[in-house]
């Protein structure tokens, strides 16, 4: 079976900010299909190590194949990126100050969006799942069938910044009561009942799918917790690079990095995020919302 096509976002900027070099130990906390990791591993030389974490076992299998084509100095760990300490212990790396760099490439991958049976997107019909790790936790369908309509509204409003959250929640409530909320297409149609698609640049269900995915995977809590802990794992001068894809993620990243700067722990590279260039957006439209922020651990 051929490997899924993968185009990592802002590779040049990631490598410039992370600055991996021979003999270093770098962690890709969201290794995914290994696009960034393969390029990092190629810069670490025979004395360095690339560590990778991901919640998705399918992604880890693809990442392993991609990294094996580059070199042997890597270790992959199945888990959440808030569990960095556990991954370091499994790899035999000291947990206190053992890393020279950490990369977070947040959100859902194109591969996950395009795989129908993962239930992340509405372009191809599949069961409502949305779990980063299909083997653990509650699926999107189970969550939507269990929680009260007020909680659905809160999720859509807080995690999707959806102006029509109340109306969409009521339609979801009605459809689930009639057993008509089982697939990604069912959910997309529920949103379209409230917000028609005509003339819209993006599908009206985009915010709803984002919000439910964030709730299913507890993504915002994961991001904040992981960033609050990075100073434990970074060596003095070690660097952290974070690529985010929507305003809620970027807001947390910006807030935490600047909090740690005020505490004298990090030096933020610059106040404004880096964004993809026009050429990259043209080649990979899904990169258009990416924002990159970075910082260094103070000596």
Beta strands, then each sheet from edge to edge (+ up, - down):
strand 1: 25-28
strand 2: 49-54
strand 3: 74-78
strand 4: 99-105
strand 5: 234-244
strand 6: 266-268
strand 7: 291-297
sheet 1: 3+ 2+ 1+ 4+ 5+ 7- 6+
end
